[in-house]
């Protein structure tokens, strides 16, 4: 398949979405998923920034080809959070983390102030904080210069407004640097400043602002931190011979491009293979029935002979692997976590049925026979589901935390007897306490 519908169009859909009327004091949450880039990144980001007072934007970059400038810019200017999903990353925990952030009230009026003695000045290297979420941290790098004979202590204060309440946190620190602290923090600060300058340079690209690139190069050379305008070239000095000749440019296809080429190559080969006559039945046609084999042995038509002409030059190994037949009758076992999640009812509870028993690794008889008489079936099933999640699926907690909170809210209204937790732990072989589940 070689479908090419042009570049990704995000600006027009976003314009339509952001033009809709919002509910008062409730920001609209916009989730953007993309696996590429756009030609008008600045326009898209500026549109989100213009509507940040009534909207929040959470962005997701899928794959290696997603534009980091677009993903980070949408989240930064939209007061949301950016996620990148590459390689073998699971999408569920990252999406659920952003969903939890979206359910929190927006933090506004974030400010950072410094209280320093006379003679000491501060230069903030990090960009301003646009969003803060519970459980999230933001790093702020700053450069202090000057000397002071007064107090050898400074103070930094962060102020913000959350749900109409003004909050502030302050940190006191010593102005006397450690004797042997190395250059790690300095380089991290330089890296932050370089990234900020690079972003600024991209925003002013095409305009007459040549000073930004020079600042990036100078700072990169001084600090030993690479940038988009500098590079370090490794040279093999083993033979002692000087390197002569111009630099050779060697384009390396991206993984996405290689995949498209491979799929197109296989598609063309499969079409040609379908017309090949007199194919041996021992290897390529493994798993096909006798009738299909006999059809392939029939004398080819002139048209088929034209199509098959010249196919002998192809690798027989590639032809065989391209035409392999897979047995789909045996489906892979379903993930118990996904199975349990799909069984939860809209109210937050679970029903006591064979599917629930199978999800927690027990039989229906085991689940039903161990139920305390004072506990009804729905409460018993919900207790077992929560104990199983806390006892065996803590590594995937970001994926089920919200649905567990809903189940706990339902249980609180049911007046759960204490023997229900004891029996559930005994059946599943766990030691989960009520307070650990929020009960």
C-alpha positions in Angstrom: 0.0 0.0 0.0 1.3 3.4 -0.9 -1.5 5.7 0.2 -0.2 9.2 0.7 -2.8 11.7 1.8 -0.2 14.4 2.6 0.9 15.8 6.0 -0.9 15.6 9.3 -3.5 18.3 9.5 -4.0 19.4 13.2 -4.6 23.1 12.9 -8.1 23.0 11.4 -9.6 20.4 13.8 -8.1 22.2 16.8 -9.5 25.5 15.6 -13.0 23.9 15.4 -12.7 22.3 18.8 -11.3 25.3 20.6 -14.0 27.6 19.1 -16.8 25.6 20.9 -18.3 27.2 24.0 -17.0 25.8 27.3 -18.7 25.2 30.6 -17.9 28.1 32.9 -14.9 27.5 35.3 -14.4 24.0 33.8 -11.5 23.9 31.3 -12.0 21.6 28.3 -9.5 18.8 28.2 -8.0 18.2 24.7 -6.0 15.0 24.1 -3.9 15.0 21.0 -2.3 11.8 19.7 0.2 12.0 16.8 2.9 9.8 15.2 4.5 12.5 13.0 5.0 16.2 12.7 3.3 19.1 11.0 4.5 21.9 8.7 2.9 24.6 10.8 4.1 23.7 14.3 4.3 27.4 15.5 0.7 28.1 14.4 -0.7 25.1 16.1 1.2 25.9 19.4 0.2 29.5 19.3 -3.5 28.5 18.8 -3.3 26.3 21.9 -1.6 29.1 23.8 -4.2 31.6 22.8 -7.0 29.4 24.2 -5.1 28.2 27.3 -7.4 30.2 29.6 -10.4 27.9 28.8 -8.7 24.7 27.6 -5.9 22.3 28.6 -4.0 20.2 26.1 -2.5 16.8 26.8 -0.3 15.5 24.0 1.0 12.1 23.1 3.8 11.3 20.7 3.6 7.7 19.3 6.7 6.2 17.7 10.1 7.5 16.9 8.9 9.9 14.2 6.8 12.1 16.5 7.9 15.7 16.7 9.1 16.6 20.2 8.8 20.3 19.5 5.1 19.8 18.7 4.4 17.4 21.6 6.2 19.5 24.2 4.9 22.8 22.9 1.3 21.7 23.0 1.6 20.5 26.6 3.6 23.5 27.7 1.4 26.2 26.2 -1.8 24.3 26.9 -1.1 23.8 30.6 -1.2 20.0 30.2 1.3 17.1 30.2 3.4 15.5 27.4 3.9 11.8 26.9 6.1 9.9 24.5 5.3 6.3 23.6 8.2 4.5 21.9 9.6 1.0 21.4 8.0 -1.5 23.7 6.3 1.1 25.9 2.7 0.4 27.0 0.3 3.1 26.1 -2.1 2.4 29.0 -0.1 3.6 32.0 1.0 6.8 30.3 -2.5 7.7 29.1 -3.9 6.9 32.6 -1.4 9.2 34.2 -2.4 12.1 31.9 -6.1 11.3 32.6 -5.4 11.6 36.4 -3.8 14.9 35.7 -6.7 16.0 33.6 -9.1 15.2 36.5 -7.2 17.6 38.8 -8.1 21.3 39.1 -5.8 23.6 37.1 -2.9 25.3 38.9 -2.7 29.0 38.0 -0.6 32.0 38.9 2.6 30.1 39.4 5.5 32.3 40.4 9.0 31.8 41.7 10.7 34.5 43.8 14.2 34.7 45.2 15.3 36.3 48.5 19.0 36.9 48.4 21.4 39.1 50.4 22.8 42.4 49.0 25.5 41.8 46.3 24.1 38.5 45.1 22.0 38.3 41.9 20.2 35.4 40.2 19.7 34.4 36.6 17.0 31.8 36.1 18.1 29.3 33.4 14.8 27.2 33.3 11.7 28.3 31.4 8.7 29.4 33.5 6.5 26.7 35.0 3.2 26.5 33.2 1.6 23.5 34.9 1.9 21.6 38.2 0.1 18.3 39.0 0.0 16.2 42.2 2.9 13.8 42.4 4.8 15.7 39.7 8.0 17.7 40.2 9.6 20.5 38.2 13.3 21.3 38.2 14.4 24.9 38.3 18.0 25.8 37.5 19.4 29.2 38.4 22.8 30.8 38.4 23.9 32.9 41.4 26.7 35.4 41.0 28.3 38.0 43.3 29.6 38.2 46.8 28.1 39.1 50.1 29.5 39.7 53.6 26.0 39.3 55.1 24.0 36.2 55.7 25.4 33.1 53.9 21.9 31.9 53.2 19.3 32.5 50.5 15.6 31.5 50.0 13.5 30.6 47.0 9.7 30.7 47.2 7.1 29.1 44.9 3.6 30.5 44.9 0.5 29.2 43.1 -3.3 29.2 43.2 -5.2 25.9 43.3 -9.0 25.8 43.3 -9.1 29.3 44.6 -6.7 28.7 47.4 -3.3 30.5 47.5 -0.4 28.2 48.5 3.3 28.7 48.8 6.4 26.7 49.5 9.8 28.0 50.4 13.3 26.5 50.6 16.3 27.9 52.4 19.7 27.0 51.0 23.4 27.9 51.8 25.2 30.3 49.6 28.5 28.6 50.3 29.0 25.9 47.6 30.4 22.5 48.6 34.2 22.2 48.2 34.0 19.2 45.8 30.7 19.2 44.0 32.0 18.7 40.5 30.3 20.1 37.4 27.3 17.9 37.1 24.8 20.5 38.2 26.5 23.2 36.1 26.1 21.0 33.0 22.5 20.2 33.8 21.8 23.9 34.1 23.7 24.6 30.8 21.7 21.9 29.1 18.4 23.4 30.3 19.4 26.8 29.0 20.6 25.4 25.7 17.2 23.6 25.2 15.4 26.9 26.0 17.5 28.8 23.5 17.0 26.1 20.8 13.3 26.4 21.3 13.5 30.2 21.0 15.7 29.8 17.8 13.0 27.6 16.2 10.3 30.1 17.0 12.2 32.9 15.4 13.4 30.9 12.4 13.0 32.9 9.3 13.3 36.1 11.2 16.3 38.3 11.6 17.6 37.0 15.0 21.1 35.6 14.4 22.2 36.0 18.0 20.4 33.0 19.5 22.5 30.4 17.5 25.7 32.1 18.5 24.7 31.9 22.2 23.9 28.2 21.8 27.3 27.5 20.2 29.2 29.5 22.8 27.4 27.9 25.7 27.7 24.4 24.3 31.5 24.7 23.8 32.0 26.2 27.2 30.0 23.6 29.1 30.8 20.6 27.0 27.1 19.9 26.4 26.1 19.0 22.8 23.4 21.0 21.0 21.7 21.1 17.6 24.4 23.5 16.4 27.4 21.6 17.6 28.6 18.1 17.2 31.4 15.8 18.5 33.1 13.7 15.8 35.0 10.5 16.8 38.2 10.0 14.9 40.1 6.7 14.7 43.8 7.5 15.3 45.0 3.9 15.3 46.8 4.0 12.0 48.4 7.4 12.5 47.4 8.6 9.1 45.7 12.0 8.6 42.2 11.9 7.3 41.9 13.4 3.9 39.0 14.2 1.6 35.6 15.9 2.2 33.1 14.7 4.6 30.7 12.1 3.1 27.0 12.4 3.8 25.3 9.1 4.2 21.5 9.3 4.6 20.1 6.6 6.9 16.5 5.6 6.4 14.3 6.0 9.4 12.6 2.9 10.9 9.2 4.1 9.6 10.5 4.5 6.1 12.2 1.1 6.1 8.9 -0.5 7.4 6.9 1.1 4.6 9.4 -0.1 2.0 9.4 -3.6 3.4 5.6 -3.7 3.4 5.4 -2.5 -0.2 8.0 -5.0 -1.2 6.2 -7.9 0.4 2.8 -6.8 -1.0 4.2 -6.8 -4.6 5.8 -10.1 -4.1 2.7 -11.7 -2.6 0.7 -10.5 -5.6 3.2 -12.1 -8.0 3.4 -15.3 -6.0 -0.3 -15.8 -6.2 0.0 -16.3 -10.0 3.0 -18.7 -9.9 2.2 -22.1 -11.4 3.4 -25.6 -10.3 4.4 -24.7 -6.7 5.7 -27.6 -4.6 3.3 -28.6 -1.9 5.9 -29.5 0.7 7.0 -26.1 2.0 5.2 -23.0 0.9 1.8 -24.4 1.0 2.1 -26.1 4.4 -1.3 -26.2 6.1 -3.3 -25.7 2.9 -5.9 -28.3 1.9 -5.5 -30.8 -1.0 -8.1 -29.0 -3.1 -6.1 -25.7 -3.0 -2.9 -27.6 -3.9 -4.5 -29.2 -6.9 -5.7 -25.8 -8.1 -2.1 -24.5 -8.0 -0.9 -27.5 -10.1 -3.2 -26.7 -13.0 -1.6 -25.5 -16.2 -1.1 -21.7 -16.1 -2.8 -19.4 -18.5 -0.7 -17.1 -20.8 -1.5 -14.2 -18.5 -0.2 -16.1 -15.5 3.0 -17.0 -17.4 3.7 -13.4 -18.2 3.3 -12.4 -14.5 5.5 -15.2 -13.3 8.2 -14.5 -15.8 11.4 -13.3 -14.2 10.4 -14.4 -10.7 13.2 -17.0 -10.6 15.7 -14.3 -9.6 13.9 -13.7 -6.3 15.2 -15.4 -3.2 13.3 -18.6 -2.5 13.7 -18.0 1.2 11.9 -14.6 1.0 9.1 -16.1 -1.1 8.6 -18.9 1.4 8.5 -16.6 4.4 6.2 -14.1 2.6 3.7 -16.8 1.8 3.8 -18.6 5.2 0.4 -19.7 6.5 -0.3 -19.2 10.2 -2.8 -21.1 12.3 -5.1 -18.5 14.0 -7.3 -21.1 15.7 -5.4 -20.9 18.9 -5.8 -17.4 20.3 -3.2 -16.2 22.9 -4.4 -16.2 26.5 -6.1 -13.0 27.5 -4.4 -10.7 30.0 -6.1 -11.4 33.4 -5.8 -7.7 34.3 -7.7 -6.6 31.2 -10.2 -9.4 31.7 -10.9 -8.3 35.3 -11.2 -4.6 34.2 -13.7 -5.5 31.6 -15.9 -7.2 34.2 -16.4 -4.2 36.4 -19.9 -2.7 36.3 -20.7 1.0 35.9 -21.5 1.3 39.6 -18.0 0.2 40.5 -18.7 -3.3 41.7 -18.1 -6.8 40.3 -20.5 -9.7 39.9 -19.8 -13.2 41.3 -19.6 -15.3 38.2 -17.2 -17.8 36.6 -15.5 -15.1 34.6 -14.4 -13.3 37.7 -13.2 -16.5 39.3 -11.1 -17.3 36.2 -9.6 -13.7 36.2 -8.4 -14.1 39.8 -7.1 -17.6 39.2 -9.7 -19.6 41.0 -12.6 -21.9 40.2 -16.3 -21.0 40.6 -16.6 -23.6 43.4 -13.6 -22.2 45.3 -15.0 -18.6 45.1 -18.6 -19.5 46.1 -17.7 -22.0 48.9 -15.4 -19.6 50.7 -17.9 -16.6 50.7 -18.8 -15.6 54.3 -22.5 -15.9 55.0 -22.7 -12.3 56.1 -21.3 -10.9 52.8 -23.5 -10.7 49.8 -22.3 -11.8 46.4 -21.5 -8.4 44.8 -19.5 -7.2 47.9 -17.6 -10.5 48.0 -16.8 -10.3 44.3 -15.6 -6.7 44.6 -13.5 -7.5 47.6 -11.8 -10.3 45.7 -11.1 -8.1 42.7 -9.5 -5.4 44.9 -7.4 -7.8 46.9 -6.2 -9.4 43.7 -5.3 -6.0 42.2 -3.3 -5.0 45.3 -1.8 -8.4 45.8 -0.7 -9.3 42.3 -0.9 -6.2 40.0 0.9 -3.5 41.9 3.3 -3.0 39.0 0.4 -2.0 36.8 -1.3 0.3 39.5 -1.3 3.4 37.2 -3.6 1.4 34.9 -6.2 0.3 37.5 -6.0 3.0 40.2 -9.0 5.0 39.0 -11.3 2.0 38.7 -10.2 0.8 42.1 -11.1 4.1 43.6 -14.6 3.8 42.1 -14.9 0.3 43.6 -13.8 1.5 47.0 -16.4 4.3 46.9 -19.1 1.7 46.1 -17.9 -0.6 49.0 -18.0 2.2 51.5 -21.7 2.5 51.0 -22.2 -1.2 51.6 -21.0 -1.5 55.2 -18.5 -4.3 54.5 -18.1 -6.8 57.3 -14.5 -7.4 58.5 -14.7 -11.2 57.8 -15.0 -10.4 54.1 -11.4 -9.1 54.0 -10.1 -12.0 56.0 -11.7 -14.6 53.8 -10.6 -12.9 50.7 -7.0 -12.8 51.8 -7.1 -16.4 52.8 -8.6 -17.5 49.5 -6.1 -15.6 47.3 -3.1 -16.1 49.6 -2.6 -12.4 50.2 -2.1 -10.0 53.2 -3.8 -6.9 51.9 -5.1 -4.6 54.7 -8.2 -2.5 54.5 -6.3 0.8 54.8 -4.1 -0.1 51.9 -7.2 -0.3 49.7 -8.7 2.9 51.1 -11.3 1.3 53.3 
